[in-house]
Amino acid sequence: MSQSNHKNMKIIICMAFSLLAMSANAELFKWKDADGNIIFSDQPPSKAEADKLESEVIEESLPHINTVPALEAHKIRSSNSSKVKTIKEVYTSLVITSPTHDSEVRENSGKVQISIQVEPINFAERGDELVIYMDGLEVAKGANTSILIDNVDRGTHEIKASIVNVRGSVLKETEVTRFTLHRFSI
């Protein structure tokens, strides 16, 4: 966008806000300052300012503006919280089924199978995704409820999973599952 178009957009936006802010039958004053900037106001320029202006002040009468009262804040909060509650209740179960909590996994190759149970199972059809984390890092995202992770270091690890919507908001998440991987070393 060119600089003059950008300036014109600013003027239009300022004028729109000025129109909205004024009451019915209010007067609008428009003038150019010494730098050539167009000024809109519901107050005329001061006498000293008006004497310095390059062009005359234009006084206009505005048409009646219809207004609608805003919703009360507590009504907005209660309606939003019920929507959030309804969305979160869509998923009745989200559980890590493998490995089980505080289990020991013996796998010399370091492969760990992670399985998640989601109910209802049609989360992908809704546009939501399953995100699986291990040790705080995302290891999988999508529609797969079972993944195989290769070359996991021996030691204790934490797994967590979440269902997220297209905006990235968490709709449901699991408890953290801890497991210990044992690998034979020479």
KEGU-852310 format. One record per atom (N, C-alpha, C): x, y, z; residue in three letters. Coordinates in steps of 0.1 Angstrom, whole numbers, padded with zeros to 4 digits, always signed. Layout:
! residues N
XYZALA/...
//
This chain:
! residues 186
+0009-0012+0000MET/+0000+0000+0000MET/+0009+0012+0000MET/+0006+0022-0009SER/+0014+0034-0010SER/+0012+0043+0003SER/+0021+0052+0004GLN/+0020+0060+0016GLN/+0008+0069+0016GLN/+0004+0074+0005SER/-0008+0083+0004SER/-0021+0074+0007SER/-0021+0062+0001ASN/-0033+0053+0004ASN/-0033+0050+0019ASN/-0022+0047+0025HIS/-0021+0045+0039HIS/-0026+0056+0047HIS/-0022+0068+0043LYS/-0027+0081+0050LYS/-0042+0082+0048LYS/-0047+0080+0036ASN/-0061+0081+0034ASN/-0069+0071+0042ASN/-0064+0059+0044MET/-0070+0049+0052MET/-0071+0053+0066MET/-0060+0059+0071LYS/-0060+0064+0085LYS/-0071+0075+0087LYS/-0072+0084+0077ILE/-0082+0094+0077ILE/-0096+0088+0078ILE/-0099+0079+0069ILE/-0112+0072+0069ILE/-0115+0065+0082ILE/-0105+0058+0087ILE/-0107+0051+0100ILE/-0110+0062+0111ILE/-0102+0072+0112CYS/-0104+0082+0122CYS/-0118+0089+0120CYS/-0122+0091+0108MET/-0135+0097+0106MET/-0146+0088+0110MET/-0144+0075+0107ALA/-0154+0065+0111ALA/-0156+0065+0126ALA/-0144+0064+0134PHE/-0145+0064+0148PHE/-0151+0077+0154PHE/-0148+0088+0147SER/-0153+0101+0151SER/-0168+0101+0150SER/-0173+0096+0139LEU/-0187+0095+0136LEU/-0194+0086+0147LEU/-0188+0075+0150LEU/-0194+0066+0160LEU/-0195+0072+0174LEU/-0185+0080+0177ALA/-0183+0085+0190ALA/-0193+0097+0193ALA/-0197+0103+0182MET/-0205+0115+0184MET/-0220+0112+0186MET/-0226+0120+0194SER/-0241+0118+0196SER/-0249+0124+0184SER/-0262+0121+0184ALA/-0270+0126+0173ALA/-0270+0142+0173ALA/-0271+0147+0160ASN/-0270+0161+0158ASN/-0257+0168+0163ASN/-0247+0161+0164ALA/-0234+0167+0168ALA/-0228+0173+0156ALA/-0219+0182+0159GLU/-0212+0189+0148GLU/-0198+0183+0147GLU/-0193+0183+0134LEU/-0180+0178+0131LEU/-0172+0189+0125LEU/-0160+0191+0130PHE/-0152+0201+0125PHE/-0140+0195+0118PHE/-0137+0200+0106LYS/-0126+0195+0098LYS/-0117+0206+0094LYS/-0104+0205+0095TRP/-0095+0215+0091TRP/-0081+0209+0088TRP/-0073+0217+0081LYS/-0059+0213+0079LYS/-0050+0221+0088LYS/-0040+0214+0094ASP/-0031+0221+0103ASP/-0020+0227+0094ASP/-0010+0233+0100ALA/+0001+0240+0093ALA/+0009+0230+0085ALA/+0010+0217+0089ASP/+0017+0207+0082ASP/+0009+0200+0071ASP/-0003+0204+0069GLY/-0012+0198+0059GLY/-0020+0186+0063GLY/-0019+0183+0076ASN/-0027+0171+0081ASN/-0041+0175+0083ASN/-0050+0166+0079ILE/-0064+0169+0080ILE/-0068+0165+0095ILE/-0075+0174+0102ILE/-0079+0171+0115ILE/-0095+0171+0116ILE/-0100+0160+0122PHE/-0114+0159+0125PHE/-0116+0160+0140PHE/-0126+0168+0144SER/-0129+0169+0158SER/-0143+0173+0161SER/-0148+0170+0173ASP/-0161+0175+0176ASP/-0160+0189+0183ASP/-0148+0194+0184GLN/-0146+0207+0190GLN/-0139+0215+0179GLN/-0143+0228+0177PRO/-0136+0236+0167PRO/-0121+0239+0172PRO/-0112+0243+0163PRO/-0099+0246+0168PRO/-0100+0259+0176PRO/-0090+0261+0185SER/-0090+0273+0193SER/-0088+0285+0184SER/-0092+0297+0189LYS/-0091+0309+0181LYS/-0076+0311+0177LYS/-0066+0309+0185ALA/-0052+0311+0181ALA/-0049+0301+0170ALA/-0053+0289+0172GLU/-0051+0278+0162GLU/-0058+0281+0149GLU/-0070+0286+0149ALA/-0078+0290+0137ALA/-0071+0301+0129ALA/-0065+0311+0136ASP/-0058+0322+0129ASP/-0046+0317+0121ASP/-0040+0306+0126LYS/-0028+0301+0120LYS/-0031+0291+0108LYS/-0043+0286+0107LEU/-0046+0276+0097LEU/-0046+0282+0083LEU/-0042+0273+0074GLU/-0041+0277+0060GLU/-0055+0277+0053GLU/-0064+0268+0058SER/-0077+0268+0051SER/-0087+0270+0062SER/-0099+0273+0058GLU/-0110+0276+0067GLU/-0115+0263+0074GLU/-0122+0265+0085VAL/-0127+0254+0093VAL/-0141+0251+0086VAL/-0144+0238+0084ILE/-0156+0234+0078ILE/-0165+0228+0090ILE/-0177+0233+0091GLU/-0186+0229+0101GLU/-0197+0220+0095GLU/-0199+0208+0099GLU/-0209+0199+0093GLU/-0218+0194+0104GLU/-0230+0191+0100SER/-0240+0185+0109SER/-0241+0170+0105SER/-0241+0162+0115LEU/-0241+0147+0112LEU/-0255+0142+0113LEU/-0258+0131+0105PRO/-0271+0125+0106PRO/-0272+0117+0119PRO/-0285+0114+0123HIS/-0287+0106+0135HIS/-0280+0092+0134HIS/-0274+0088+0144ILE/-0267+0075+0145ILE/-0275+0066+0154ILE/-0278+0054+0149ASN/-0285+0044+0157ASN/-0275+0037+0166ASN/-0279+0035+0178THR/-0270+0028+0188THR/-0277+0016+0194THR/-0269+0006+0198VAL/-0274-0006+0204VAL/-0266-0008+0217VAL/-0273-0010+0228PRO/-0266-0012+0241PRO/-0257-0024+0241PRO/-0246-0024+0247ALA/-0237-0035+0248ALA/-0243-0046+0258ALA/-0239-0058+0256LEU/-0243-0069+0265LEU/-0236-0067+0278LEU/-0242-0071+0289GLU/-0236-0070+0302GLU/-0224-0080+0303GLU/-0213-0076+0309ALA/-0201-0084+0310ALA/-0204-0098+0316ALA/-0213-0099+0327HIS/-0215-0112+0333HIS/-0222-0121+0323HIS/-0231-0116+0314LYS/-0238-0124+0305LYS/-0228-0130+0295LYS/-0219-0121+0290ILE/-0209-0126+0281ILE/-0200-0137+0287ILE/-0195-0135+0299ARG/-0187-0145+0306ARG/-0194-0158+0307ARG/-0207-0158+0312SER/-0214-0170+0314SER/-0217-0177+0301SER/-0220-0170+0290SER/-0223-0177+0278SER/-0210-0183+0272SER/-0199-0176+0273ASN/-0186-0181+0268ASN/-0182-0193+0276ASN/-0183-0193+0290SER/-0179-0204+0298SER/-0187-0216+0295SER/-0200-0215+0292SER/-0208-0226+0289SER/-0204-0232+0276SER/-0200-0224+0266LYS/-0196-0229+0253LYS/-0183-0237+0255LYS/-0173-0232+0263VAL/-0161-0238+0265VAL/-0163-0252+0272VAL/-0172-0252+0282LYS/-0175-0264+0289LYS/-0181-0274+0280LYS/-0190-0270+0271THR/-0196-0280+0262THR/-0186-0286+0252THR/-0176-0277+0247ILE/-0166-0282+0238ILE/-0157-0292+0245ILE/-0153-0289+0258LYS/-0144-0298+0265LYS/-0151-0311+0268LYS/-0164-0311+0271GLU/-0171-0323+0274GLU/-0174-0332+0262GLU/-0170-0328+0250VAL/-0172-0336+0238VAL/-0163-0348+0239VAL/-0151-0347+0245TYR/-0142-0358+0247TYR/-0143-0363+0261TYR/-0149-0375+0261THR/-0152-0381+0274THR/-0140-0389+0280THR/-0130-0393+0271SER/-0119-0400+0276SER/-0107-0397+0267SER/-0096-0395+0274LEU/-0083-0394+0267LEU/-0072-0400+0277LEU/-0067-0412+0274VAL/-0059-0419+0283VAL/-0047-0425+0275VAL/-0035-0425+0281ILE/-0023-0432+0276ILE/-0025-0446+0281ILE/-0026-0455+0271THR/-0027-0469+0275THR/-0014-0477+0274THR/-0005-0472+0267SER/+0008-0479+0266SER/+0019-0468+0264SER/+0030-0469+0271PRO/+0033-0477+0283PRO/+0024-0472+0295PRO/+0022-0481+0304THR/+0014-0477+0316THR/+0023-0469+0326THR/+0016-0462+0335HIS/+0022-0453+0344HIS/+0032-0461+0353HIS/+0044-0455+0355ASP/+0054-0461+0364ASP/+0058-0475+0360ASP/+0057-0478+0347SER/+0061-0491+0342SER/+0076-0491+0338SER/+0082-0503+0336GLU/+0095-0505+0331GLU/+0094-0511+0318GLU/+0101-0505+0308VAL/+0101-0511+0294VAL/+0115-0515+0292VAL/+0117-0528+0288ARG/+0130-0534+0284ARG/+0130-0535+0269ARG/+0138-0527+0263GLU/+0139-0527+0248GLU/+0153-0522+0244GLU/+0162-0532+0240ASN/+0176-0528+0237ASN/+0177-0519+0225ASN/+0168-0519+0216SER/+0168-0511+0204SER/+0164-0496+0207SER/+0157-0495+0219GLY/+0152-0481+0223GLY/+0139-0478+0217GLY/+0132-0488+0211LYS/+0119-0485+0205LYS/+0108-0485+0216LYS/+0100-0475+0216VAL/+0089-0474+0226VAL/+0076-0471+0218VAL/+0066-0480+0221GLN/+0053-0479+0215GLN/+0044-0471+0224GLN/+0038-0460+0219ILE/+0029-0451+0227ILE/+0015-0453+0221ILE/+0006-0456+0229SER/-0008-0458+0225SER/-0017-0449+0233SER/-0027-0443+0226ILE/-0036-0434+0233ILE/-0050-0438+0230ILE/-0059-0438+0240GLN/-0073-0441+0238GLN/-0081-0428+0239GLN/-0089-0425+0228VAL/-0097-0413+0227VAL/-0111-0417+0225VAL/-0120-0411+0233GLU/-0135-0413+0231GLU/-0141-0399+0231GLU/-0150-0396+0221PRO/-0152-0405+0209PRO/-0140-0405+0200PRO/-0140-0415+0192ILE/-0128-0417+0184ILE/-0128-0409+0171ILE/-0138-0402+0168ASN/-0139-0394+0156ASN/-0133-0380+0157ASN/-0123-0378+0165PHE/-0117-0364+0167PHE/-0112-0358+0155PHE/-0106-0366+0146ALA/-0100-0361+0133ALA/-0111-0356+0124ALA/-0123-0363+0124GLU/-0134-0358+0116GLU/-0139-0345+0120GLU/-0137-0342+0133ARG/-0142-0329+0138ARG/-0131-0318+0135ARG/-0120-0322+0129GLY/-0109-0312+0126GLY/-0099-0310+0137GLY/-0101-0318+0148ASP/-0091-0317+0159ASP/-0080-0327+0157ASP/-0069-0325+0164GLU/-0057-0333+0163GLU/-0052-0338+0177GLU/-0046-0349+0177LEU/-0039-0355+0188LEU/-0025-0351+0188LEU/-0020-0345+0199VAL/-0006-0341+0200VAL/+0000-0349+0212VAL/+0011-0356+0209ILE/+0018-0364+0219ILE/+0031-0358+0222ILE/+0034-0357+0235TYR/+0047-0351+0240TYR/+0054-0361+0248TYR/+0068-0361+0246MET/+0076-0369+0255MET/+0087-0360+0260MET/+0088-0360+0273ASP/+0098-0352+0280ASP/+0096-0337+0276ASP/+0084-0333+0274GLY/+0081-0319+0271GLY/+0082-0315+0257GLY/+0086-0324+0248LEU/+0088-0321+0234LEU/+0077-0328+0226LEU/+0072-0321+0216GLU/+0062-0327+0207GLU/+0068-0338+0199GLU/+0063-0350+0199VAL/+0069-0361+0191VAL/+0059-0366+0180VAL/+0047-0362+0181ALA/+0037-0366+0171ALA/+0025-0357+0171ALA/+0019-0354+0159LYS/+0007-0346+0159LYS/-0001-0351+0147LYS/-0014-0353+0149GLY/-0023-0357+0138GLY/-0034-0366+0143GLY/-0037-0376+0135ALA/-0049-0385+0138ALA/-0045-0398+0143ALA/-0032-0401+0143ASN/-0027-0414+0148ASN/-0028-0415+0163ASN/-0034-0426+0168THR/-0035-0428+0183THR/-0024-0437+0188THR/-0016-0442+0179SER/-0005-0451+0182SER/+0008-0448+0174SER/+0019-0446+0181ILE/+0031-0442+0174ILE/+0043-0451+0180ILE/+0053-0453+0172LEU/+0065-0460+0176LEU/+0077-0450+0175LEU/+0083-0448+0187ILE/+0094-0438+0188ILE/+0107-0447+0188ILE/+0116-0444+0179ASP/+0129-0451+0178ASP/+0140-0444+0187ASP/+0149-0452+0191ASN/+0161-0448+0197ASN/+0159-0439+0209ASN/+0150-0443+0218VAL/+0148-0435+0230VAL/+0159-0438+0240VAL/+0165-0428+0246ASP/+0176-0430+0256ASP/+0171-0438+0268ASP/+0179-0446+0274ARG/+0175-0453+0286ARG/+0173-0442+0298ARG/+0165-0446+0307GLY/+0162-0437+0318GLY/+0147-0435+0319GLY/+0143-0426+0328THR/+0129-0423+0330THR/+0124-0411+0321THR/+0112-0413+0315HIS/+0106-0404+0306HIS/+0092-0401+0310HIS/+0087-0390+0305GLU/+0073-0386+0308GLU/+0066-0384+0295GLU/+0054-0389+0294ILE/+0045-0388+0282ILE/+0033-0381+0286ILE/+0028-0372+0277LYS/+0015-0365+0278LYS/+0009-0364+0265LYS/-0004-0363+0264ALA/-0011-0362+0251ALA/-0023-0351+0253ALA/-0026-0344+0242SER/-0036-0334+0242SER/-0044-0335+0229SER/-0057-0332+0230ILE/-0065-0330+0218ILE/-0066-0315+0216ILE/-0062-0310+0204VAL/-0062-0296+0201VAL/-0071-0293+0189VAL/-0077-0281+0189ASN/-0085-0277+0178ASN/-0077-0270+0167ASN/-0083-0265+0157VAL/-0075-0259+0146VAL/-0069-0246+0150VAL/-0074-0240+0161ARG/-0068-0227+0166ARG/-0056-0230+0176ARG/-0054-0243+0179GLY/-0044-0247+0188GLY/-0048-0247+0203GLY/-0061-0245+0205SER/-0066-0245+0219SER/-0067-0260+0224SER/-0063-0262+0236VAL/-0063-0276+0242VAL/-0078-0279+0246VAL/-0083-0289+0241LEU/-0097-0293+0244LEU/-0097-0304+0255LEU/-0087-0312+0256LYS/-0086-0323+0266LYS/-0072-0327+0267LYS/-0067-0331+0278GLU/-0053-0336+0280GLU/-0053-0347+0290GLU/-0043-0355+0288THR/-0041-0367+0297THR/-0033-0362+0309THR/-0032-0371+0319GLU/-0023-0370+0330GLU/-0009-0374+0325GLU/+0001-0370+0331VAL/+0015-0373+0327VAL/+0017-0388+0331VAL/+0022-0396+0321THR/+0026-0410+0324THR/+0041-0411+0324THR/+0046-0417+0334ARG/+0060-0419+0336ARG/+0064-0433+0333ARG/+0075-0436+0326PHE/+0080-0449+0324PHE/+0095-0449+0324PHE/+0101-0460+0327THR/+0116-0461+0326THR/+0120-0471+0316THR/+0129-0467+0307LEU/+0134-0476+0296LEU/+0147-0482+0300LEU/+0148-0495+0300HIS/+0160-0502+0303HIS/+0166-0507+0290HIS/+0179-0504+0287ARG/+0186-0509+0275ARG/+0199-0515+0280ARG/+0202-0527+0274PHE/+0214-0534+0277PHE/+0226-0526+0271PHE/+0236-0524+0279SER/+0248-0518+0274SER/+0260-0526+0278SER/+0271-0525+0270ILE/+0283-0532+0272ILE/+0294-0523+0278ILE/
//
